[in-house]
């Protein structure tokens, strides 16, 4: 499905935010604020989000806008993949989340897996760095990069976290309903390819 309207809205938002960051002229600032309002109106027209909420999302962003970074832990055991059930939509995802400032990607994934699944892990290898816009995720107002890191369990036990309500390992052909904002069926299939073919090269984009 094409979401060209979303791409236009995000580009207008990014340009307006950059303009508001660097412009000193009061008239230019007014024009950039109007552009940001237009991008919010486009979002409100095509989504179920309230206009006020959309403006809050956009106005909370300051500085030159860049993609956000989401890290996901890939943990296999007995040819099955670790997944957690998210409270927010009651669907399943690889443990992970936004990268926190001050932590490296591998440090972030260790923290996220522990918090969401209870397992202690050791990062082993970067499997993929994907642009969310190039994969079949539902439309969102922001641009994301997704980092998938292979990890090995070194301790801990299955324990739910603040944001999760179940922890389980699944085989490739017996997957639960997926939280597609976080991971798609195609991405999970891709990760199982790395399990079957350890020498597979890291993927990007």
C-alpha positions in Angstrom: 0.0 0.0 0.0 1.3 3.5 -0.9 1.5 6.1 1.8 2.8 9.0 -0.4 0.8 11.5 1.7 2.7 10.3 4.7 6.1 10.9 3.0 5.0 14.4 2.0 3.9 15.2 5.5 7.1 13.9 7.1 9.3 15.8 4.6 7.3 19.1 5.2 7.7 18.5 9.0 11.4 17.9 8.7 11.9 21.0 6.6 9.8 23.2 8.9 11.7 21.9 12.0 15.1 22.6 10.4 13.8 26.1 9.4 12.6 26.8 12.9 15.9 25.7 14.3 18.2 27.8 12.1 16.1 30.7 11.0 16.5 34.1 12.7 14.0 36.1 10.6 10.6 36.4 12.3 8.8 36.2 9.0 10.6 33.1 8.0 9.8 31.6 11.4 6.1 32.3 10.8 6.3 30.6 7.4 8.0 27.5 8.9 5.4 27.3 11.6 2.7 27.4 9.0 4.4 24.6 7.1 4.5 22.5 10.3 0.7 23.2 10.7 0.2 22.0 7.1 2.1 18.7 7.8 0.0 18.2 11.0 -3.2 18.8 9.0 -2.2 16.2 6.4 -1.6 13.7 9.2 -4.9 14.4 10.9 -6.8 14.1 7.5 -5.4 10.6 6.8 -5.1 9.1 10.3 -7.2 8.7 13.4 -4.9 10.9 15.4 -6.3 14.0 17.0 -4.9 17.3 15.5 -3.8 18.5 19.0 -1.9 15.2 19.6 -0.2 15.4 16.2 0.9 19.0 16.9 2.2 18.0 20.3 4.3 15.2 18.7 5.8 17.6 16.2 6.4 20.6 18.5 8.1 18.3 21.1 10.8 17.8 18.4 13.6 20.4 18.3 16.8 20.8 16.4 17.6 19.3 13.0 15.4 16.3 12.5 17.0 12.9 12.0 15.7 9.3 12.0 15.0 7.7 15.3 16.8 4.4 16.1 15.0 1.2 17.3 17.0 -1.8 18.4 15.7 -5.4 18.4 17.3 -8.4 20.1 17.4 -11.7 18.0 17.7 -14.6 20.4 17.4 -18.3 19.2 17.0 -21.4 21.3 16.3 -24.9 19.9 15.6 -23.3 16.5 13.0 -21.0 17.9 13.1 -17.2 18.3 12.4 -15.3 21.5 9.4 -12.9 21.4 7.6 -10.9 24.0 3.9 -9.9 24.1 3.5 -6.1 24.2 1.0 -4.5 26.6 0.3 -1.7 24.2 -1.4 -3.9 21.5 -1.3 -7.4 23.1 0.7 -8.6 20.1 4.2 -10.2 19.8 7.6 -8.6 19.0 11.3 -9.2 19.3 12.4 -7.6 22.6 13.7 -4.1 22.1 12.9 -0.4 21.8 14.3 3.0 21.2 18.0 3.4 21.8 18.7 5.5 24.9 21.2 8.3 24.9 24.5 7.3 26.5 24.3 3.6 25.6 25.7 1.9 22.5 23.4 -0.2 20.3 24.7 -3.4 21.9 24.3 -2.0 25.4 20.7 -0.9 24.6 19.8 -4.4 23.3 21.1 -6.1 26.4 19.1 -3.7 28.6 15.9 -4.1 26.5 16.1 -7.9 26.5 16.6 -8.1 30.2 13.8 -5.6 31.0 11.3 -7.2 28.6 12.1 -10.9 28.8 14.2 -11.5 31.9 17.1 -13.0 30.1 20.7 -11.9 30.4 22.4 -11.9 26.9 25.6 -11.3 25.2 25.5 -9.5 21.8 27.2 -11.5 19.1 26.6 -10.0 15.7 24.8 -7.2 13.8 22.4 -8.9 11.4 20.5 -6.1 9.8 20.2 -2.3 9.8 16.8 -1.5 8.1 15.0 1.7 7.0 11.5 1.2 8.3 10.1 3.1 5.4 11.3 0.4 3.0 9.4 -2.4 4.8 5.8 -3.2 5.3 5.2 -1.5 8.6 2.0 0.6 9.3 2.4 4.3 8.6 3.9 6.4 11.4 4.7 10.1 11.7 8.4 9.6 12.3 11.3 8.0 10.2 13.0 5.1 11.9 16.0 2.9 11.5 15.8 -0.6 12.9 18.8 -2.5 14.2 18.6 -6.2 14.6 21.4 -7.7 16.8 21.9 -11.5 17.3 22.4 -12.3 21.0 23.2 -15.4 23.1 21.5 -16.2 26.4 24.1 -16.3 29.3 21.7 -16.3 32.3 18.4 -15.2 33.7 14.9 -16.7 33.1 11.7 -15.8 31.4 10.1 -12.9 33.2 7.6 -10.3 32.0 8.5 -6.6 32.2 6.6 -3.4 32.7 5.8 -3.2 29.0 5.3 -6.9 28.4 2.9 -9.6 29.6 4.3 -12.8 28.2 7.6 -14.3 27.1 7.9 -17.3 24.7 10.0 -18.9 22.0 8.4 -19.6 18.6 9.3 -21.7 15.6 9.3 -20.0 12.2 6.1 -21.7 11.0 4.2 -21.2 14.3 4.4 -17.5 14.9 1.9 -15.6 17.0 0.1 -12.4 15.9 2.9 -9.9 15.3 3.1 -6.3 16.5 3.8 -5.0 13.0 4.9 -1.6 14.1 7.8 -3.4 15.7 8.5 -6.3 13.4 7.0 -7.8 10.2 6.6 -11.4 9.1 9.1 -10.8 6.4 11.7 -9.6 8.9 11.2 -12.6 11.2 11.6 -14.9 8.1 14.8 -13.0 7.3 16.2 -13.6 10.8 15.5 -17.3 10.5 17.6 -17.2 7.3 20.6 -16.1 9.5 19.9 -19.0 11.8 20.1 -21.5 8.9 22.9 -19.7 7.2 25.3 -18.2 9.8 27.7 -16.9 7.1 24.9 -14.7 5.6 26.1 -11.2 5.2 24.7 -8.3 7.2 21.9 -6.6 5.5 21.2 -2.8 5.3 18.3 -0.7 4.1 
